[in-house]
Amino acid sequence: MPENAAAAGSLEKLFKLSQKGTTVKTEMLAGLTTFVAVGYIIFVNPSILADAGIPKEAAIAATLWSTIFATALMGFWANYPVAVAPGMGLNAFFAYTAVLGFGLSWQAALAAVFVSGVVFLILTLGGIRQAIIRAVPMSIKSAIGVGIGTFIAFIGLQGSGIVIDNPATLVGAGHVASLNFELGGQAPLLTCAGVVFTGVLMARGVRGAILLGILFTTVLGMMVGAGPVPKGLSDIVSANVPSLFGENGTFGQLDFRGALNFGILHIIFTFTIVELFDNMGTLIGLTKKAGLMKADGHIENLDRALTTDAIGTMASAIVGTSTVTSYVESAAGVAEGGRTGLTAIVVAVLFFVALFFAPLVGLVQGFATAPALIIVGALMMSEVVHIDFSDITEAIPVCLTIVMMPLTYSIANGFAFGFVSYTLLKVCSGRFKDVSWVMYLVSAAFILNFVLRLH
């Protein structure tokens, strides 16, 4: 008992539990809840990184270690009940735009991620982030989230075979009702089943619905021969954790020279802007729900939380994964009473335990992670309700921001068309005052980028 009391006292002193109106038991339950809600990233992120050419085992290790480090830092330093992991949308931009779209090597793309982390840290410490965030109109901010959601959903639909190539119309519907399942192949019907199963769980308020949906679809795939079946305990639990090192390792594989030779200004810009808006929006919403926001709008330790994300981003590039960000799914743990960094520490510990179950990731096929991409995309599209379509000078840029991301397979292009069209429409309509000097600079940079692509 004395030892337990001493431990409790240390936790109380470190995390200020009573001051925040919480207990060790509540924080641990909240941490478990958040882990279940965020756990799908263990399966989804390595799958996306593998599409960019990163070795699967190293991608698993990088996903887990970056999450462990950044989440623990958020808990210990910022004292926030928030999980930090490779961000959905940011990983899609990394793989499908920077690497597959622009032709960067994944090593050069990691260098771009690192530099964006440095830029974000400078913006955070210098207070410049507020000016940038204020400069971008609310309609474009909302459209960014909707566009990325649309893009992520499209990736899931395409990867599962629900959407396929069509020479006449570019895209078309796949054989959704086909019962012809092949090991390691596309299985659109299984993905559809996964979407429905996960959606029903979410509608019923089941915690960790996305993770359960991945597991359900994986097992269903095993039953019909579309996925590999574990033959022993070694296919589930590993005595050796996934490694970042070795011949196929990703640790320290940043190619700054390759990135600079390519010219990565617009890529760094996009990484930074997406991280700014995504992270700020998430933190503001979560801190308000957790009671960390004062009546005057001041948020306790916000600078520490933002700095944590910046440091976490640099660390994620070093270990070999795309940008980390605060996860909105942390709201599940906050709803269970999580109020301090102890919740985040519990999440970090559980992700460490997950290192020993890494073989499970190899059993999860693309058709099983596709439902998660589709549903996360749907959740991100909810921002559309905050957009005013009655003003045509707002509606057109919003539309272009949203549709150009999936149609050009590039988040950066969505940004470019949205920003430039907004500035041109406002100026040509005589509404100069609606456009900030930052928007003029950003739009000019995108126009210059379009011109440079001609040469």
WOCORPE-V69963 format. One record per backbone hydrogen bond with DSSP energy under -1.0 kcal/mol. NH is the residue of the N-H (numbers start at 1). CO is the residue of the C=O. If there is no record, write none. Layout:
# WOCORPE-V69963
nh co
NH CO
NH CO
This chain:
# WOCORPE-V69963
nh co
5 1
6 2
7 3
8 4
9 5
10 6
11 7
12 8
13 9
14 10
15 11
16 12
20 16
21 18
22 17
27 23
28 24
29 25
30 26
31 27
32 28
33 29
34 30
35 31
36 32
37 33
38 34
39 35
41 38
42 39
43 40
44 40
45 41
48 44
49 45
50 46
51 47
53 50
54 49
59 55
60 56
61 57
62 58
63 59
64 60
65 61
66 62
67 63
68 64
69 65
70 66
71 67
72 68
73 69
74 70
75 71
76 72
77 73
80 74
82 80
85 325
87 323
91 87
93 89
94 90
95 91
96 92
97 93
98 93
99 94
100 95
102 97
104 98
109 105
110 106
111 107
112 108
113 109
114 110
115 111
116 112
117 113
118 114
119 115
120 116
121 117
122 118
123 119
124 120
125 121
126 122
128 123
129 123
132 128
133 129
134 130
135 131
136 132
141 137
142 138
143 139
144 140
145 141
146 142
147 143
148 144
149 145
150 146
151 147
152 148
153 149
154 150
155 151
156 152
157 153
158 154
159 155
160 156
162 157
163 157
164 172
166 170
170 166
171 169
172 164
174 162
176 174
178 175
181 179
184 226
185 182
191 187
192 188
193 189
194 190
195 191
196 192
197 193
198 194
199 195
200 196
201 197
202 198
203 199
204 200
205 202
206 201
212 208
213 209
214 210
215 211
216 212
217 213
218 214
219 215
220 216
221 217
222 218
223 219
224 220
226 221
227 221
235 232
236 233
237 233
238 356
249 246
250 244
251 244
252 318
253 250
255 107
259 255
260 256
261 257
262 258
263 259
268 264
269 265
270 266
271 267
272 268
273 269
274 270
275 271
276 272
277 273
278 274
279 275
280 276
281 277
282 278
283 279
284 280
285 281
286 282
287 283
288 284
289 285
290 286
292 287
294 298
297 294
300 292
302 299
305 301
306 302
307 303
308 304
309 305
310 306
311 307
312 308
313 309
314 310
315 311
316 312
317 313
318 314
319 315
320 316
321 316
325 85
327 83
330 327
331 328
332 329
334 330
335 331
337 334
338 333
343 340
345 341
346 342
347 343
348 344
349 345
350 346
351 347
352 348
353 349
354 350
355 352
356 353
357 354
358 355
360 357
361 358
363 360
364 361
368 365
369 365
370 366
373 369
374 370
375 371
376 372
377 373
378 374
379 375
380 376
381 377
382 379
383 380
384 381
385 382
386 383
387 384
394 391
395 391
396 392
398 394
399 395
400 396
401 397
402 398
403 399
404 400
407 403
408 404
410 405
414 410
415 411
416 412
417 413
418 414
419 415
420 416
421 417
422 418
423 419
424 420
425 421
426 422
427 423
428 424
429 425
430 427
431 426
434 431
435 432
440 436
441 437
442 438
443 439
444 440
445 441
446 442
447 443
448 444
449 445
450 446
451 447
452 448
453 449
454 451
455 452
